[in-house]
Amino acid sequence: MLFVPRGLRMIDYRMSLDGITAERLQGFFVGWPDPPSPATHLRILQGSAAIVLAIDESSGQVVGFINAIGDGVHAAFIPNLEVLPAYQHQGIGSELVRRMLVQLTEYYAVDLVCDPDVQSFYERLGMRPARAMVIRRYDRQSGA
Ligand SMILES: CC(C)(COP(=O)(O)OP(=O)(O)OC[C@H]1O[C@@H](n2cnc3c(N)ncnc32)[C@H](O)[C@@H]1OP(=O)(O)O)[C@@H](O)C(=O)NCCC(=O)NCCS
C-alpha cells in the first residue's frame, strides 16, 4: 500500500452525487448511538437541496460532507457537517462550509444548530450565534 503523508492527500470537492455509492460513505456519524447506515446517508444526501463532498482522490472515499435543505426561495438549514477523524484539522471542514455558503448566497436565512464549542469555528466563517429550539426523536436517529 502506498504511504501518502497526511498533508499530501489530495482532496477533491464536489457538489454532485455522480458515482457516489453507499460503499464510498463509510465511517460517518462518529459517536452517534444509532447512526444512519451508509445507504441511509446516501438517501439523506439525495434528498438535500445542496451538498458538498470532500473526496480523498487516492482512495475515492468520501471523507467529509455538508448538506443543506431549503425552501428554494428564502431559507436554508444545514443539518450536517462532518469530517472523518483522520482528516480533521486540515481545513477540510472550513472549506466545506465556505463552498456551501457560496451555494446558499441568495438565501435570506441560512441556519444551523451546533454545540457551543463549535460556535467559534462557524463565527470564523461568517456566521453569528443565535438561539434555537429543537425536537430530537432519538428512536428515529438512524433515519425514518
Ligand atoms: C467540526 C468539524 C467538521 C471540523 O472539521 P475540520 O476539517 O477539522 O475543520 P478545519 O480543519 O477547517 O478547522 C478545524 C478548527 O475548527 C475548530 N473546531 C473544530 N471542531 C471543534 C470543536 N468540537 N470544538 C472546538 N473547536 C473546534 C478548531 O479551531 C479547529 O482548529 P485546529 O485544527 O487548530 O484544532 C469536525 O471537527 C467534525 O466533523 N466534528 C464532528 C462533527 C461535528 O461536530 N460537526 C459539526 C456539527 S454542527
The ligand as a Gaussian input file, in Angstrom:
#p B3LYP/6-31G(d) Opt

LIG

0 1
 C      -16.400000      20.381000      13.139000
 C      -15.593000      19.663000      12.060000
 C      -16.466000      19.435000      10.833000
 C      -14.383000      20.495000      11.664000
 O      -13.724000      19.836000      10.615000
 P      -12.161000      20.097000      10.310000
 O      -11.884000      19.570000       8.966000
 O      -11.330000      19.590000      11.426000
 O      -12.147000      21.692000      10.323000
 P      -10.935000      22.669000       9.988000
 O       -9.667000      21.896000       9.851000
 O      -11.357000      23.529000       8.866000
 O      -10.907000      23.562000      11.281000
 C      -10.505000      22.983000      12.500000
 C      -10.714000      24.025000      13.577000
 O      -12.082000      24.116000      13.907000
 C      -12.234000      24.309000      15.311000
 N      -13.009000      23.181000      15.833000
 C      -13.491000      22.141000      15.144000
 N      -14.211000      21.336000      15.940000
 C      -14.183000      21.880000      17.144000
 C      -14.743000      21.517000      18.392000
 N      -15.512000      20.426000      18.562000
 N      -14.522000      22.324000      19.431000
 C      -13.775000      23.419000      19.296000
 N      -13.201000      23.816000      18.137000
 C      -13.416000      23.052000      17.076000
 C      -10.839000      24.336000      15.897000
 O      -10.463000      25.684000      15.970000
 C      -10.016000      23.636000      14.856000
 O       -8.718000      24.144000      14.860000
 P       -7.472000      23.143000      14.996000
 O       -7.441000      22.326000      13.742000
 O       -6.308000      24.065000      15.134000
 O       -7.755000      22.291000      16.202000
 C      -15.053000      18.293000      12.572000
 O      -14.375000      18.511000      13.794000
 C      -16.116000      17.240000      12.781000
 O      -16.500000      16.529000      11.854000
 N      -16.595000      17.126000      14.028000
 C      -17.621000      16.130000      14.356000
 C      -18.980000      16.517000      13.792000
 C      -19.394000      17.908000      14.199000
 O      -19.221000      18.338000      15.334000
 N      -19.944000      18.624000      13.208000
 C      -20.479000      19.944000      13.414000
 C      -21.939000      19.828000      13.692000
 S      -22.681000      21.412000      13.953000

